[in-house]
């Protein structure tokens, strides 16, 4: 038995830390697998190899993938978020011109200052 002392506070803390480490690893594995299956720049064999490495080497595989592919993961996540925003705007009928008109009305009504108007306008136009 690993802990012969029975149920103690230190055993409880070790158990909680172990469960936390497993949950973090599992979350990272799901994130990595989602990134792997979303990628179009690598072949299926390379994807399968990465999956085997991540599963067999556990934390080391996750860390190696994050170090070697982290920048690409961030770029792909940003592209996916931008595509989702554009799709939502297309479906909902969002128009930059409509939003600028609403901002102008808020400024004329005194609800927002000129500085806030300029900041929000810059965010919309980008």
ChimeraX attribute file (.defattr): number of C-alpha atoms within 10 A of each C-alpha:
attribute: neighborCount
match mode: 1-to-1
recipient: residues
	/A:1	5
	/A:2	6
	/A:3	9
	/A:4	8
	/A:5	9
	/A:6	10
	/A:7	9
	/A:8	10
	/A:9	9
	/A:10	11
	/A:11	15
	/A:12	12
	/A:13	11
	/A:14	11
	/A:15	12
	/A:16	12
	/A:17	12
	/A:18	12
	/A:19	12
	/A:20	12
	/A:21	13
	/A:22	13
	/A:23	12
	/A:24	13
	/A:25	16
	/A:26	15
	/A:27	12
	/A:28	16
	/A:29	20
	/A:30	12
	/A:31	13
	/A:32	21
	/A:33	16
	/A:34	12
	/A:35	17
	/A:36	20
	/A:37	12
	/A:38	13
	/A:39	15
	/A:40	8
	/A:41	7
	/A:42	10
	/A:43	9
	/A:44	13
	/A:45	9
	/A:46	11
	/A:47	16
	/A:48	13
	/A:49	11
	/A:50	19
	/A:51	17
	/A:52	13
	/A:53	16
	/A:54	20
	/A:55	14
	/A:56	11
	/A:57	12
	/A:58	14
	/A:59	18
	/A:60	13
	/A:61	18
	/A:62	21
	/A:63	16
	/A:64	15
	/A:65	17
	/A:66	15
	/A:67	10
	/A:68	10
	/A:69	14
	/A:70	14
	/A:71	11
	/A:72	13
	/A:73	20
	/A:74	12
	/A:75	11
	/A:76	15
	/A:77	14
	/A:78	12
	/A:79	12
	/A:80	13
	/A:81	12
	/A:82	12
	/A:83	12
	/A:84	12
	/A:85	12
	/A:86	13
	/A:87	13
	/A:88	12
	/A:89	13
	/A:90	11
	/A:91	9
	/A:92	9
	/A:93	10
	/A:94	13
	/A:95	12
	/A:96	13
	/A:97	11
	/A:98	11
	/A:99	15
	/A:100	16
	/A:101	12
	/A:102	12
	/A:103	19
	/A:104	16
	/A:105	13
	/A:106	14
	/A:107	16
	/A:108	12
	/A:109	10
	/A:110	10
	/A:111	12
	/A:112	15
	/A:113	13
	/A:114	13
	/A:115	10
	/A:116	13
	/A:117	17
	/A:118	12
	/A:119	11
	/A:120	15
	/A:121	16
	/A:122	10
	/A:123	9
	/A:124	13
	/A:125	10
	/A:126	5
